[in-house]
Amino acid sequence: MKIINKIAYRSIELIDKYIHKKKIIFYLEKILKKPKYIIDIGAHKGSYTDLFLIFNKNLKLVLFEPNIYLYRKLLKKYKNKKNLKIFNNGIGEKNSKRKFLLNKNSDYISSFSKINNQSNYLFIRNLVLGSLKNKIEEKKVNVKKLDSFQYLKKINIDLIKVDVEGYEEQVIDGGKIILRKTKILLIEFHKDDMYKNFNYKRLHKKILKLGFKLYKTIKFPLMEWEDRIYIR
């Protein structure tokens, strides 16, 4: 059973790397020309950061990752990259200290959002990963509004990427000033029922109100989530 779970998990990673992310880069290449400044919110293991650096090796990148274990890996991975700033905090609607739920089944779905334990999608995902019970470790993490970073208000931002597992609305609510001067927004949309109080239609409307228009939707194969590219 464990071997099957590892194969399934690895298969998802390969689909993400060689199919899903390649599609995203294909469309970004049409609109993202020699970027100078990118913000990566929910940097995870740096997979998107690596792709962004392809556009410009001298690109200035700001990474936010609330998972302390992944944050340490990012520091080690990019220790020689002077053009990167890495912060161990979450981004949300206000400056506070919040409970971060580290999902030990999969660090891909760790979040500040409350998990819907009745979710059919979560049940299937946990089944694939080898455990029907969510193994959660709670951590208190500093959360900051994106707009509280004053130096970011003084620069032109080419792209902001947001992947925060059901906490996307809060990121948008706390970053309206900076988002209004950002050219491109790459953001994940969950269309499943995994997180409580998450509404992807409401999130879409909030983004449009900031002056963006939807450029492209890239659905992850066989999954109930997608990435969307918005431009202004």
C-alpha positions as CSV (number, residue, x, y, z in Angstrom):
1,M,0.0,0.0,0.0
2,K,2.8,2.4,0.9
3,I,4.5,1.8,-2.5
4,I,1.2,2.5,-4.3
5,N,0.8,5.8,-2.3
6,K,4.4,6.8,-3.1
7,I,3.7,6.2,-6.8
8,A,0.5,8.2,-6.7
9,Y,2.2,11.1,-4.9
10,R,5.2,11.0,-7.2
11,S,2.8,10.9,-10.2
12,I,1.1,14.1,-9.0
13,E,4.4,15.8,-8.6
14,L,5.5,14.8,-12.1
15,I,2.2,16.0,-13.7
16,D,2.6,19.3,-11.8
17,K,6.2,19.8,-13.0
18,Y,6.0,18.6,-16.6
19,I,2.5,19.4,-17.6
20,H,0.8,22.0,-15.4
21,K,3.7,24.3,-14.7
22,K,4.8,24.1,-18.3
23,K,1.4,25.4,-19.4
24,I,1.6,28.3,-16.9
25,I,5.1,29.3,-18.2
26,F,3.9,29.0,-21.8
27,Y,1.2,31.6,-21.2
28,L,3.4,33.8,-18.9
29,E,6.1,34.0,-21.6
30,K,3.5,35.9,-23.8
31,I,3.0,38.7,-21.3
32,L,6.0,38.6,-18.9
33,K,9.0,40.2,-20.5
34,K,12.3,40.5,-18.6
35,P,10.6,41.0,-15.2
36,K,12.5,43.0,-12.5
37,Y,10.4,42.3,-9.4
38,I,8.2,39.3,-8.4
39,I,6.6,38.4,-5.1
40,D,6.0,34.7,-4.3
41,I,3.4,34.2,-1.6
42,G,3.3,30.6,-0.5
43,A,6.8,29.8,-1.9
44,H,6.6,26.2,-0.7
45,K,9.8,24.5,-2.0
46,G,10.7,27.2,-4.5
47,S,9.4,25.4,-7.6
48,Y,7.8,28.6,-9.0
49,T,10.8,30.7,-7.8
50,D,13.0,28.5,-10.0
51,L,10.8,29.1,-13.0
52,F,10.6,32.8,-12.5
53,L,14.4,33.0,-12.4
54,I,14.4,31.6,-16.0
55,F,12.9,34.9,-17.1
56,N,15.7,36.9,-15.6
57,K,18.5,35.5,-13.4
58,N,18.9,39.0,-11.9
59,L,15.3,39.3,-11.0
60,K,14.5,40.5,-7.5
61,L,12.3,38.1,-5.7
62,V,10.5,38.3,-2.3
63,L,9.4,34.9,-0.9
64,F,6.9,34.4,1.9
65,E,6.6,30.9,3.4
66,P,4.9,30.3,6.8
67,N,5.9,26.6,7.1
68,I,9.0,26.8,9.3
69,Y,10.4,23.5,7.9
70,L,10.0,24.6,4.3
71,Y,11.3,28.1,5.1
72,R,14.6,26.5,6.4
73,K,14.9,24.5,3.2
74,L,14.4,27.7,1.2
75,L,17.1,29.4,3.1
76,K,19.5,26.6,2.4
77,K,18.5,26.2,-1.3
78,Y,18.9,29.9,-2.0
79,K,21.8,30.8,0.3
80,N,23.9,32.1,-2.6
81,K,21.1,34.1,-4.2
82,K,21.6,37.7,-3.1
83,N,18.6,38.9,-5.2
84,L,16.2,36.9,-3.0
85,K,14.5,37.9,0.2
86,I,12.8,35.1,2.2
87,F,10.4,35.7,5.0
88,N,9.0,33.1,7.5
89,N,5.5,34.6,7.8
90,G,2.1,34.4,6.3
91,I,0.3,37.1,4.3
92,G,-3.2,37.9,5.3
93,E,-5.9,40.6,5.8
94,K,-4.3,42.1,9.0
95,N,-1.1,42.0,11.0
96,S,-1.6,39.3,13.7
97,K,-0.4,36.0,15.0
98,R,-2.4,33.1,13.6
99,K,-2.6,29.3,14.0
100,F,-1.0,27.6,11.1
101,L,-2.1,24.0,10.4
102,L,0.8,21.9,9.2
103,N,-0.6,18.9,7.4
104,K,1.7,16.0,7.9
105,N,0.0,14.0,5.2
106,S,1.0,16.5,2.7
107,D,2.8,19.9,3.1
108,Y,1.0,21.0,-0.1
109,I,-2.2,21.5,1.9
110,S,-0.9,23.1,5.0
111,S,-2.9,26.3,5.6
112,F,-4.2,29.1,7.9
113,S,-7.7,28.1,6.6
114,K,-9.9,25.7,8.5
115,I,-10.1,22.3,6.9
116,N,-13.5,20.8,6.1
117,N,-13.2,17.3,7.6
118,Q,-16.4,16.3,5.7
119,S,-14.8,17.1,2.4
120,N,-15.1,14.3,-0.2
121,Y,-12.1,15.7,-2.0
122,L,-10.0,15.7,1.1
123,F,-11.0,12.1,1.8
124,I,-9.9,11.0,-1.7
125,R,-6.7,13.0,-1.4
126,N,-5.8,11.5,2.0
127,L,-6.6,8.0,0.6
128,V,-4.1,8.6,-2.2
129,L,-1.5,9.8,0.3
130,G,-1.9,6.8,2.6
131,S,-3.9,8.1,5.6
132,L,-7.6,8.7,6.1
133,K,-6.9,10.8,9.2
134,N,-5.5,14.3,8.9
135,K,-2.3,14.5,10.9
136,I,-2.1,18.1,11.9
137,E,0.6,20.0,13.8
138,E,-0.4,23.5,14.9
139,K,2.1,26.4,14.9
140,K,1.7,30.0,15.8
141,V,2.9,32.1,12.9
142,N,3.2,35.9,12.3
143,V,0.8,37.1,9.6
144,K,1.3,40.4,7.9
145,K,-0.7,42.5,5.4
146,L,1.1,42.7,2.1
147,D,0.5,46.5,2.3
148,S,2.4,46.7,5.5
149,F,5.7,46.2,3.6
150,Q,6.3,49.9,2.8
151,Y,9.3,49.4,0.5
152,L,7.1,47.3,-1.8
153,K,4.8,50.3,-2.4
154,K,7.7,52.2,-3.9
155,I,8.5,49.7,-6.7
156,N,6.7,48.5,-9.8
157,I,5.9,44.8,-9.4
158,D,5.7,42.6,-12.5
159,L,4.0,39.6,-10.9
160,I,2.6,38.4,-7.7
161,K,2.0,34.6,-7.3
162,V,-0.4,33.5,-4.6
163,D,-0.8,29.8,-3.5
164,V,-2.0,29.7,0.1
165,E,-4.5,26.9,0.2
166,G,-7.8,28.6,0.8
167,Y,-6.4,31.8,2.3
168,E,-6.3,33.7,-1.0
169,E,-9.1,36.1,-0.1
170,Q,-7.3,37.3,3.0
171,V,-4.1,37.9,1.0
172,I,-6.1,40.0,-1.5
173,D,-7.9,41.9,1.3
174,G,-4.6,42.9,2.9
175,G,-2.7,43.8,-0.3
176,K,-5.1,46.1,-2.3
177,I,-2.6,49.0,-2.5
178,I,0.3,46.9,-3.8
179,L,-2.0,44.7,-6.0
180,R,-3.3,47.8,-7.8
181,K,0.2,48.6,-9.0
182,T,1.0,45.0,-10.0
183,K,1.0,44.0,-13.7
184,I,0.2,40.3,-13.4
185,L,-1.4,38.1,-10.7
186,L,-1.0,34.3,-10.7
187,I,-3.3,32.8,-8.2
188,E,-4.6,29.3,-7.3
189,F,-8.3,28.6,-7.2
190,H,-9.8,25.7,-5.3
191,K,-13.1,24.5,-6.7
192,D,-13.4,21.7,-4.1
193,D,-14.9,21.7,-0.6
194,M,-11.6,21.2,1.2
195,Y,-11.5,24.5,3.1
196,K,-14.3,26.1,5.1
197,N,-15.6,29.6,4.1
198,F,-13.7,29.6,0.8
199,N,-15.6,30.9,-2.1
200,Y,-13.8,31.1,-5.5
201,K,-16.5,33.2,-7.1
202,R,-16.2,35.8,-4.4
203,L,-12.4,35.7,-4.8
204,H,-12.7,36.3,-8.6
205,K,-15.0,39.3,-8.0
206,K,-12.5,40.9,-5.6
207,I,-9.7,40.5,-8.1
208,L,-11.7,42.1,-10.8
209,K,-12.5,45.1,-8.5
210,L,-8.8,45.8,-8.3
211,G,-8.6,46.4,-12.0
212,F,-7.5,43.0,-13.2
213,K,-9.0,41.0,-16.0
214,L,-8.8,37.2,-16.4
215,Y,-6.2,36.3,-19.0
216,K,-6.0,32.5,-18.7
217,T,-7.3,29.6,-16.6
218,I,-5.1,26.5,-16.3
219,K,-6.8,23.5,-14.7
220,F,-4.7,20.9,-13.0
221,P,-5.3,17.5,-14.7
222,L,-7.8,15.3,-12.8
223,M,-8.0,17.7,-9.8
224,E,-10.5,20.2,-8.5
225,W,-8.3,23.2,-8.6
226,E,-6.8,25.5,-11.1
227,D,-4.3,28.4,-11.5
228,R,-5.5,31.7,-13.0
229,I,-3.5,34.4,-14.6
230,Y,-4.9,37.9,-14.3
231,I,-3.5,41.0,-16.1
232,R,-4.2,44.7,-16.0
